[in-house]
């Protein structure tokens, strides 16, 4: 039975966020335990099920993932990487490993080091120079020379929101199987497309991504093509690799891979002016004005995204700017029900509410991790609820509290969690369906929230995921790049990056 080593590393690292992401933020699963913790809609699940279904022995090593946040602590990253390598060497000693299939994010960054995946792949390749290595990637991957040089083939998610993670894992596994069984020699081509784009402008449920994604799927139907991906990059990391990448993998035909990658690159460049926000989007004051006006229409709840400080895209999640605006607005107090606001990451303030449900207290919260973008709020209010070790759907555990002040039911979190599901509010005793206005630190709404929202407004607010990219101070990003620089000529062929070695 052929033996295939698998591992997963997922993090989207925001270099504008001063938090250093460390062990406490990660969910790490080792060895056989991975089999007992397979999640739905997960690329690692797709990889493992496909390989096992085809009769392979899967050697699980490490699965590590965290909600996007600041760059990762170097020592923690090294421990995870070394543990995968240690397990790989140990497995190789027992019997030869025939291939490696990975589930990587592609925009993970490490303090003191820079890119994570490229160095990891380079080390793996040095130990296993002759066996196939394939990997699935997040659609928001930042492709690098090291990644390109040290992997046989990548395939990225084609859907944003990412509903096709398992399928993408399955796709990476199928490429691995083809390399082992059909003597396929993967040849891959990468073309850089100098565009910085936020996920909120590149949902695959609207144009131009519908057309572009269809082009990928058509491409993959052609004889000899194994995978075609638009890797959209990640705009909140300031580094020289930041951009969109087109990545095509073929069976042994480098010319075909290059030709198709260049064609797909020209296609996305031609549509660059068509990327736009899919939800109604306004600057923060206007967003609030429109929401208050819309309350009168009675189609409730109205959701507002505090998009500049979105923890699920890597922001610190403790920016108080938009919250201050809401708390100081007289219209907030005039609503029938408090505005529910999810939330502020503040372990100290959260813990100060423990055991004090029903009490009125003075609390200072926010702007502790990122003191530059905003300043803390001090307010008197009532602790309405406290949950210890809250967790749902594989999220890391976090104490949560609900603090009511100035017409707002504010969620405070002990951990850097995403405000992705209405159940978080429900568990704290708030049914969002009964509220007029619900605010979440999100970009576009998650599917779960969108089922509740009668109207969704995205507020352009300040924070580490500021959607107004032109206002960010990039120092490393290679120029010229769209939309930071004015019109410039682009030739896809000149941006084809050849693989070394
Ligand atoms: Zn993504």
Boltz pocket constraint, residues with backbone or C-beta under 6 A from the ligand:
constraints:
  - pocket:
      binder: B
      contacts: [[A, 138], [A, 139], [A, 140], [A, 162]]
      max_distance: 6.0
